[in-house]
Amino acid sequence: MAITSIRRFPATGKTRVAGSNALVVGAIAVLICLAVWEVGARGPLAGGPFPTVGAIAGGLVGLVGEATFWSSLGETLMTALVGLGLAVLSGVLLGVVLGSVDFVYRSTRLIIEVLKPIPPIVVMPLVLLLLGPTTEMGVFLVFYGCLWPVLIQTVAGVRDADPVLLDTARSFGFGRLQRAVRIVLPGAAAFIVTGVRIAGAAAFVIAVVSELVGGAPGIGRDLFVAQNAGLYAQMYALVFVMGVVGLAFNTGLGAFEKWMLHWHPSVRREVVA
Amino acid sequence: MMTGVMTEASIPEQTDQRLVIEELRKTYGTGAAAKVVLDGLNFDVRSGEFVCIVGPSGAGKTTLLKCLAGLLPPTSGASYLDGIQIDGPPEKLALVFQEYTRSLMPWLTVEKNVTLPLSNKGISKRERRTRAQEALEAVGLADVPSKYPWQLSGGMQQRVAIARALAYQPEVLMMDEPFASVDAQTRFELEDLTLRVREQFGITIVLVTHDIDEAVYLADRVVVLGSAPAQVREIIDVDVTSPRDQVKTKADPRFTELRSRVFELIRAR
């Protein structure tokens, strides 16, 4: 159910490729993919919705020069980040309460288990009715999709709190709230950050889907528009942008995790005096 | 206000009693499944005294210490710290646990770990730092305040836990098998450190251990518990010369004698 932070063991020499080597290998693979695409687009698939690599690159250059593209991208990132932020805030707060009070935990468990597997896109028709094709709609969907992993991980982390640590804090006269803030929350950080990373990976995807399917403003809607208008080069350029932004988003979250958990066994380099 | 009419008999004979344990009972569970762990314990700890509680493993030593520290309510009977019944963690008391890796916060530096309990006491930031520094100096760790606990060896981590308790400036220090998880050499060092610290800070110490040598070496008095349900078998005055010394004290015939006495008491059914 809950996922603890993944332990990173040092890779064994055989399977590990040195940093610069990995980059070269990766670049070669990319080039091969591009070559296959180019051959397909010029040959058997010519004339279909498969523009050449050059045309897509041209589309990308065109996009980057447009102000509307940047405002769309900003819109999508805002939707993802605001939704994620709200989900983390309420997921952690709710998770601490649910995890610390046994009665609340047991009485809400069934509700959470039922709601958790419902994908955000299923909720979309209702939210569209209520909020229309707006940024708010997108933010809500991101929030809904991101809430569960954060909430469930927080509950698991809170329930995993070390009894010795809690006894220590109690013996020094820490009250319930103080223990929650100063002991339980940092102790659950590894769980919570893992939840945030799972949620973060979904946040950008849900934001794009809310635009693509729900019509909220952003690069997802631009993609839909480009597709309908038959502007294939632009469409693929947008897909490329989404890939890059998604990657940057996840890299950023990874760095955040490392920074938050620098003390945790999964991240720290073990130094034994 | 009643002191004027108090009779001789109602005044406690020992006025320097710091900790009084009266008919302390602890039962886990209820009905047929109930298990008696502490079976009516009686003893006291005087001000400035070093008392070791020794007993076979599973005798309920940790349960006893948790009751005394106010972390666990007794089923019946009571304990008193300076005449006040203990019904929650008393402010004058600090605890050191056996599991140093679990009682220190891995996300805080050594110094922050030591000052953490002080944040509760309305002490200025500067005063907190000073206290942390003094406490770390007392345990010989003045040079590692900005390290993290997990960067230190086990013995050093337990020193940090002791420093944290000292910085809290308690009147009573309770230690639950504090040296059970470190190697023998480190254990001797930490035992002597504890004796020094007691001298330096003038605190009362109650230490729980299953190690008979340790109990006799450290204590002014040893409270010997029998196997579960725990009762006080005997309270032994350790009349070996102070200051104690790992070599001389342990070679002292009186030490050997007391050690055997405790051993026999524990072994007796």
Interface residues (C-beta under 8 A of the other chain):
Chain A: D162 V164 L165 D167 T168 R170 S171 F172 G173 F174 Q178 R182 I183 P186 G187 A189 W263 H264 P265 R268 E270 V271 V272 A273
Chain B: K66 A69 G70 L71 P89 E91 L93 A94 L95 F97 E99 R102 S103 M105 P106 W107 L116 P117 N120 Y148 W150 Q151 L152 S153 M156 Y168
